[in-house]
């Protein structure tokens, strides 16, 4: 088990506006947190507790339906795209994803596939997912604007947003049937250490079962136990490479009791296929030479999915395109 959490907690108030003293103060804290830890806990009052509860209910609803229905909703377009992904050999890590989730038609298309009975889909689910995703996307864009401003390269912001899209992914962790009952009271790693591959990940969990751990620069594991009203923001490999390594993509894992079931949901900002990720010239100098070759995110995802030996944090982005 990891040490107690020490990651920063940053408040994003409803009055936070670019150009104000408060904005500049929060921007500095965001930059510092992503340099030191690659993550932080975010308080964002534009998402009320009722919406969070509704979203977690929707998460359980889609992951607790019969297996034959879940596995029928799959996508061949890309790894971890729209549809179902599951399970590992030791414990069940199941996920259901919706790509381009802030486009309402994509959510409706997904629910019509998941709940085809009567051809009515699930309108209440659609509304919850749509509103939640839009609000969390606002936080994602605010953070990315702050990061670019902190480097003095806000001129790239519009391109950064235009060349990305959002995927929502609901996740469920529980013991698999082949785990011996006498081991059920122990804590086990149910999701191996890894870095996310995208731009930013913003996670929300029920607060009932913790388990997320992040590795610090000196190799220690710390618990990340967010409050019921906060989110966990983590930098992905793509943003790590785009900033030429100035910001860290945190190595993280999930450790939890095998007799429990844990749910979480995350909004992932992902580069669009065909967009070449390349560090801006302003972030390259003699002290910070180019660390990564330009790359296409979809090609990196395919590499990650097919090269099983590179799924751990020990290689990943460095093996794929490191200089």
C-alpha positions, 0 to 999 in steps of 0.5 A: 500500500502507498503512503498518504496522498500529498498531491496538491489540491487546486480549486477552480472557482466559478469566477475564475477568469483569464487575466485576473490575479486569481487565474495567474495564481491557480495557473502557477499551481497547476504548472508546479503540480504537473511538473512535480507530480504529473497530477493534482486533485481538482475542486470544480464547482461547475459540476454539482454533487447531484450531477456527479451522483447521476454520472456514477449511477450511469457508470454502474448502469452500463457496467452492471448489465449482462456480459453478453450485452456489454461485449456486443458493443465493440469497436474495431476502429482503435484500441480503447475506442467506443464499446467494451474492453475487459478483463485481466487474468487476475482481476476484472478490469472492465471498461465501457467507452464512448468516443467523441462523447460531447457530440450528442449523436454519438452518445445516442448511437452508443445507448441504442446499441447498449439498450436496443429493446424497443428502439428507444435507447436510454434518454436519461442516460444520454442527458447525464453523460452529455451534461457531465462530459461538457462540464468536465471538458470545460475543466480540461480546456481551462487547465490546458489554457493555463499550461500553455500560458505558463510557457508563454505559448498560448498562441497554440491553444486554439490548435491544441483544442481543435486537434483533440477530441474527448472520450468518456470511459467508465471503469469497474474493478472487482475480483475475478472468479479464479481468485482463491477465496482465502486471498480475498481479504488481501490488497492486490494490484488490479491495474498494473503501473502505467502512464496514460497515453492521451493529453489529459485524464480527469477522473471521478470516483464514487468515494466508496472504494479508493485504490488509485496510487501514483509513483513519485519521482523518487519511486515511492507510491502514494495514495490518491484519495480524492474527496467526494466532490473533487476530481483527479487530473493526470497528464498523459504521454501525449502532453508530456511529449508535446511539452518536450518533457517539461511536464510529467506523465505520472506512473499510476496503478490501482491497488484494492481489496479483492472482495470489493468492487470499485467504479470510476469514470474518466474524461480523456482528451485525445489527439485526433488521428492524423495530428502530428504531436511535436514539441513547439520550438519555444520549448526546445533549447540547449538545456532542453533538446528535443526528446521525442520524434514527431508522432501520430497518436493513433499509431502510438495507441496501436503500438501500445496495444500490440506490443505487449512487452511495452505496456508498462511504464518502463518503456512506452513513449520512449521506446515508440518515439524517444530520441 
